[in-house]
């Protein structure tokens, strides 16, 4: 059973989300901030974290950064802050999705399902090697020039899609459909933002493997 950790300082909101998710077959645990989150991680690392931004002490953005230093676990922000800058900041810090409050139970479950759909729960994963890149899908691990690179769930999936077909040009629409699901409403700039952060994480030299095809989209190809 998939385990979702809900991090929100409002007990009523945590209880409501827990009820939604348990009715949909998920197992849940709760934390009201960073300290309780740490306690939950010590007991058992969850499969996904739902993370509010406005928390006392360490806010959600800071917590996301802290988690990303140690884990690639999927993170979805839940926040009343719906401005585009907050969404972009959350994605750049390593979140895999961003849901604005208020939201419907159906939307929440659908977005969680979409984030987890192509996760490590799938079977028959393979190891791919292209130039400096080695990707182990079973362990969700990326090695570039001997260094392990920490990626978010979406960054990993985005690179995986392109690495499976080196040299193939993917339009932004293609990548949205394959990585974010066809029903995703985030817009084409979401792809550009994730490509940018992916290049930053792997470094300038390795970033040449992810090539922009102007007017078309992106491709992964070993530089000649």
FENURRA-V598667 format. One record per residue. N is the residue number from 0. NEAR is the number of other ideal C-beta (glycine too) atoms within 12 Angstrom. D_LAST is the distance of its C-alpha to the last C-alpha in Angstrom with 1 decimal. Layout:
n & near & d_last
N & NEAR & D_LAST
N & NEAR & D_LAST
//
This chain:
n & near & d_last
0 & 15 & 45.9
1 & 26 & 43.3
2 & 29 & 44.4
3 & 41 & 44.0
4 & 42 & 45.0
5 & 41 & 46.6
6 & 47 & 46.7
7 & 35 & 49.2
8 & 28 & 52.2
9 & 21 & 54.4
10 & 16 & 56.0
11 & 14 & 57.0
12 & 27 & 53.5
13 & 29 & 52.2
14 & 17 & 55.1
15 & 25 & 54.4
16 & 37 & 50.7
17 & 28 & 51.6
18 & 19 & 54.1
19 & 28 & 51.6
20 & 34 & 49.0
21 & 22 & 51.5
22 & 15 & 52.9
23 & 23 & 49.5
24 & 16 & 49.2
25 & 28 & 47.3
26 & 19 & 48.6
27 & 33 & 48.8
28 & 32 & 49.6
29 & 33 & 50.3
30 & 34 & 49.9
31 & 27 & 51.3
32 & 28 & 48.9
33 & 28 & 46.7
34 & 19 & 49.3
35 & 26 & 50.0
36 & 38 & 46.4
37 & 20 & 45.9
38 & 17 & 48.9
39 & 26 & 47.5
40 & 24 & 44.2
41 & 13 & 46.2
42 & 14 & 48.1
43 & 15 & 45.1
44 & 21 & 41.7
45 & 34 & 41.9
46 & 29 & 39.4
47 & 42 & 39.2
48 & 44 & 40.7
49 & 48 & 42.4
50 & 46 & 42.6
51 & 41 & 44.9
52 & 35 & 44.0
53 & 25 & 47.5
54 & 29 & 48.6
55 & 19 & 51.0
56 & 17 & 49.6
57 & 26 & 45.9
58 & 26 & 44.6
59 & 39 & 42.2
60 & 32 & 39.2
61 & 25 & 39.9
62 & 41 & 40.5
63 & 39 & 37.2
64 & 24 & 35.4
65 & 26 & 37.4
66 & 37 & 36.6
67 & 31 & 32.9
68 & 14 & 33.0
69 & 16 & 34.3
70 & 26 & 33.4
71 & 33 & 31.2
72 & 39 & 34.4
73 & 43 & 34.5
74 & 44 & 36.4
75 & 46 & 38.1
76 & 44 & 40.0
77 & 42 & 43.4
78 & 32 & 44.8
79 & 20 & 47.3
80 & 23 & 44.9
81 & 18 & 43.4
82 & 14 & 41.9
83 & 17 & 38.2
84 & 14 & 37.5
85 & 25 & 38.8
86 & 28 & 36.7
87 & 24 & 33.5
88 & 25 & 34.5
89 & 41 & 35.2
90 & 38 & 31.8
91 & 29 & 30.0
92 & 31 & 32.1
93 & 41 & 31.0
94 & 45 & 33.4
95 & 44 & 32.5
96 & 43 & 35.1
97 & 44 & 38.0
98 & 38 & 41.3
99 & 26 & 44.0
100 & 23 & 47.6
101 & 15 & 49.8
102 & 26 & 48.0
103 & 15 & 49.4
104 & 21 & 49.4
105 & 15 & 47.6
106 & 22 & 44.7
107 & 34 & 44.4
108 & 28 & 44.3
109 & 25 & 41.9
110 & 36 & 39.4
111 & 40 & 39.7
112 & 26 & 39.2
113 & 32 & 36.1
114 & 37 & 34.6
115 & 34 & 35.5
116 & 27 & 34.7
117 & 26 & 31.3
118 & 28 & 32.1
119 & 24 & 32.4
120 & 21 & 35.6
121 & 15 & 33.6
122 & 9 & 33.5
123 & 7 & 31.1
124 & 20 & 28.1
125 & 16 & 25.2
126 & 18 & 22.6
127 & 24 & 19.0
128 & 16 & 16.1
129 & 27 & 12.4
130 & 23 & 10.4
131 & 25 & 12.7
132 & 37 & 14.8
133 & 24 & 18.1
134 & 36 & 20.5
135 & 22 & 24.1
136 & 26 & 25.9
137 & 16 & 29.3
138 & 16 & 29.3
139 & 30 & 27.3
140 & 24 & 25.2
141 & 36 & 21.7
142 & 24 & 20.3
143 & 31 & 17.2
144 & 16 & 16.7
145 & 11 & 20.2
146 & 17 & 21.9
147 & 18 & 23.7
148 & 31 & 23.1
149 & 26 & 26.2
150 & 33 & 25.7
151 & 41 & 28.3
152 & 39 & 29.1
153 & 43 & 27.6
154 & 41 & 24.4
155 & 37 & 24.0
156 & 38 & 24.8
157 & 41 & 22.5
158 & 44 & 19.4
159 & 36 & 20.8
160 & 35 & 21.1
161 & 39 & 17.5
162 & 36 & 16.3
163 & 23 & 18.7
164 & 20 & 16.9
165 & 25 & 13.1
166 & 19 & 11.9
167 & 21 & 15.6
168 & 22 & 16.8
169 & 33 & 19.9
170 & 21 & 22.5
171 & 29 & 24.4
172 & 19 & 27.4
173 & 24 & 25.5
174 & 39 & 24.6
175 & 30 & 28.2
176 & 18 & 29.6
177 & 28 & 27.6
178 & 36 & 27.7
179 & 35 & 30.9
180 & 23 & 32.9
181 & 15 & 33.9
182 & 15 & 37.0
183 & 28 & 35.3
184 & 19 & 36.5
185 & 31 & 34.4
186 & 17 & 32.6
187 & 21 & 29.0
188 & 16 & 28.7
189 & 32 & 28.8
190 & 35 & 25.3
191 & 24 & 24.1
192 & 32 & 26.0
193 & 39 & 24.6
194 & 36 & 20.9
195 & 22 & 21.8
196 & 33 & 23.6
197 & 40 & 20.9
198 & 28 & 18.3
199 & 19 & 21.1
200 & 30 & 21.8
201 & 33 & 18.4
202 & 18 & 17.8
203 & 12 & 15.9
204 & 16 & 12.8
205 & 29 & 12.7
206 & 25 & 13.7
207 & 21 & 10.3
208 & 33 & 9.9
209 & 43 & 12.9
210 & 25 & 12.3
211 & 24 & 15.4
212 & 20 & 15.9
213 & 9 & 18.8
214 & 9 & 22.0
215 & 16 & 20.8
216 & 27 & 19.8
217 & 38 & 16.9
218 & 30 & 14.2
219 & 38 & 12.4
220 & 23 & 8.9
221 & 19 & 6.4
222 & 18 & 3.8
223 & 8 & 0.0
//
